[in-house]
Amino acid sequence: IPAPFREQYDAQIRATVPLKRQGTPEEAAAVALFLLSDDAGYVTGSQYVVDGGLLRL
């Protein structure tokens, strides 16, 4: 996103996403790491939406 539009974009995200912020790469990676870990050994055929609650709207 070009710099002049970045603040407008960020404000739109804060207004739209229920958590009022953008997710971080670390938050998305945490889901992937969980699915790759032994803790997810009983997880099958699931979908994980990492969108700050946007899908619930």
Summary of the structure (lengths in Angstrom):
residues: 57
radius of gyration: 14.8
end to end distance: 25.0
largest distance: 46.5
contacts: 94
relative contact order: 0.18
helix: 56%
strand: 0%
